[in-house]
């Protein structure tokens, strides 16, 4: 049972018992509290206190419910996704090609499409994007460069891996998006990537 209901029921029962005591003719007016106040006055005072306590408890109950709702909205992002490749070897890539991460690990809000490689903002807000790329170990000569696009506009050169020992790169970017805006990762140079969990794209609405 709700704590508010239990408290109200207990105090109501107490007032009922007091009222029954004060209704007997041979006691009414003669039986008094220890401080000399008649029991009907005590009952009236308790009734007033019960009304105030009930209102306070109900207000606290509303406040607790509101805080739970706010906390849930903070702890559970409305939009978040992570996608990677299902294959290890990603070959035959062309410059300006949109990377279609086909293995979706998380897609709360259904903003990312593995068919197009596009993330479409389901609602207005600020989004944080993370992109990780890995050059294939068999590729020791060419550079791997990918860009992060908002719509058709180039925003961030995500990775530029050219040195022999420089096989991985990552970048984070924040975008203020309107509902319907798109973001994607696009090849700039290179034709071979190390897929699976090594190359990925993620975003979260903050």
C-alpha positions in Angstrom: 0.0 0.0 0.0 1.1 3.6 -0.7 2.9 5.1 2.4 0.6 8.2 2.1 -2.5 6.0 2.2 -1.2 4.1 5.3 -0.5 7.3 7.2 -3.9 8.8 6.4 -5.7 5.6 7.3 -3.8 5.4 10.7 -4.6 8.9 11.6 -8.3 8.6 10.5 -8.7 5.5 12.7 -7.3 7.4 15.7 -9.7 10.3 15.2 -12.6 7.8 14.8 -11.7 6.2 18.2 -11.5 9.6 19.9 -14.9 10.5 18.4 -16.5 7.3 19.8 -15.1 8.0 23.2 -16.4 11.6 23.3 -19.9 10.6 22.1 -20.8 8.8 25.4 -23.0 11.0 27.6 -21.4 10.1 30.8 -17.9 10.8 29.5 -18.6 13.8 27.2 -17.4 17.0 28.8 -15.9 15.1 31.7 -13.0 13.2 30.1 -10.1 15.5 29.3 -6.6 15.2 28.1 -3.6 15.4 30.5 -3.2 19.1 29.8 -6.9 19.8 30.6 -8.1 20.2 26.9 -11.4 18.5 26.1 -11.1 15.5 23.8 -13.4 17.0 21.2 -11.0 19.9 20.9 -8.1 17.5 20.7 -9.9 15.6 17.9 -10.6 18.8 16.0 -6.9 19.8 16.3 -5.8 16.3 15.1 -8.2 16.6 12.2 -6.6 19.8 11.1 -3.1 18.4 11.4 -4.2 15.3 9.4 -5.5 17.5 6.6 -2.2 19.4 6.5 -0.1 16.3 6.7 -2.1 14.7 3.9 -1.5 17.7 1.7 2.2 17.7 2.4 2.6 14.0 1.8 0.7 14.2 -1.5 2.9 17.2 -2.6 6.0 15.1 -1.7 4.6 12.2 -3.7 4.2 14.4 -6.7 7.7 15.8 -6.3 9.2 12.3 -6.1 7.4 11.2 -9.2 8.6 14.2 -11.1 12.2 13.6 -9.9 12.0 9.9 -11.0 10.8 11.0 -14.5 13.7 13.5 -14.8 16.3 11.0 -13.6 15.0 8.4 -16.1 15.3 10.9 -19.0 18.9 11.7 -18.0 20.0 8.1 -17.5 18.3 6.8 -20.6 19.3 8.8 -23.7 16.5 9.2 -26.2 18.9 8.7 -29.2 22.1 6.6 -29.3 23.6 4.3 -31.9 26.8 2.3 -32.6 27.5 0.5 -35.9 30.4 -1.3 -37.3 31.2 -3.8 -40.1 30.2 -7.5 -40.1 33.3 -8.4 -42.2 37.0 -8.0 -41.3 38.2 -7.1 -44.8 36.5 -4.1 -46.3 37.9 -4.0 -49.9 37.2 -2.2 -53.1 36.4 1.2 -51.6 36.3 4.3 -53.7 37.0 7.9 -53.0 33.8 9.8 -51.9 32.1 6.5 -51.1 29.7 6.6 -48.1 30.6 3.9 -45.6 27.7 1.7 -44.8 28.3 0.2 -41.4 26.1 -2.9 -41.7 26.4 -4.4 -38.2 24.2 -2.3 -35.9 25.0 -2.8 -32.2 22.7 -0.2 -30.7 20.1 2.0 -32.4 17.9 3.6 -29.8 15.7 6.1 -31.6 16.2 4.3 -34.9 18.2 7.1 -36.3 20.9 5.1 -38.2 20.2 3.2 -41.4 22.7 0.4 -42.3 21.2 0.4 -45.9 22.3 3.9 -46.6 25.0 4.6 -44.0 23.2 7.7 -43.0 22.2 8.8 -39.5 19.0 10.9 -39.6 18.3 13.0 -36.5 14.9 11.9 -35.2 14.7 15.1 -33.1 16.3 18.5 -32.6 19.3 18.6 -30.3 23.1 18.4 -29.8 24.7 15.1 -30.9 28.2 13.8 -30.2 29.7 11.6 -32.9 32.7 9.3 -32.6 34.3 7.7 -35.6 37.1 5.1 -35.4 38.9 3.7 -38.5 41.6 1.1 -38.9 43.9 0.6 -41.9 44.2 -3.0 -43.0 47.5 -4.6 -41.9 48.2 -5.7 -45.5 48.1 -2.1 -46.7 51.5 -0.7 -46.0 51.7 1.9 -48.8 48.5 3.9 -49.3 46.8 6.4 -46.9 43.4 5.9 -45.5 41.4 9.1 -45.0 37.7 9.4 -44.1 35.6 12.5 -43.6 32.5 13.2 -41.4 29.7 15.0 -43.3 26.6 16.8 -42.2 24.3 16.5 -45.1 26.4 17.4 -48.2 28.8 19.6 -46.2 32.2 18.3 -45.2 32.9 19.0 -41.5 35.7 16.9 -40.1 38.6 14.9 -41.6 38.2 12.0 -39.3 41.3 10.0 -39.9 44.5 10.3 -41.9 46.5 7.2 -41.5 49.6 7.2 -43.7 52.7 6.2 -41.6 53.6 2.5 -41.3 52.9 2.5 -37.6 49.9 4.8 -37.8 47.2 2.2 -38.5 44.3 3.6 -36.4 42.7 7.0 -36.0 39.6 8.4 -34.4 37.8 11.7 -34.1 34.9 13.2 -32.1 32.7 16.0 -33.2 29.6 17.7 -31.8 26.7 18.8 -34.1 23.6 20.9 -33.4 21.1 19.1 -35.6 17.5 19.8 -36.6 15.0 16.9 -37.0 15.7 15.3 -40.4 19.4 16.4 -40.7 21.8 13.6 -41.8 25.3 12.7 -40.9 27.6 10.1 -42.5 31.2 9.0 -42.9 32.7 9.2 -46.4 35.9 7.9 -47.9 38.5 10.5 -49.0 41.3 8.2 -50.0 42.2 4.5 -49.7 40.4 1.4 -50.8 41.0 -1.1 -47.9 39.9 -1.0 -44.3 40.1 -3.3 -41.3 36.4 -3.9 -40.5 34.6 -5.8 -37.8 34.8 -3.9 -34.5 38.0 -2.0 -35.6 36.2 0.6 -37.7 32.9 2.0 -36.3 30.6 5.0 -36.0 28.7 6.1 -32.9 26.5 9.0 -31.8 24.5 10.0 -28.8 22.1 12.9 -28.2 23.1 14.9 -25.1 
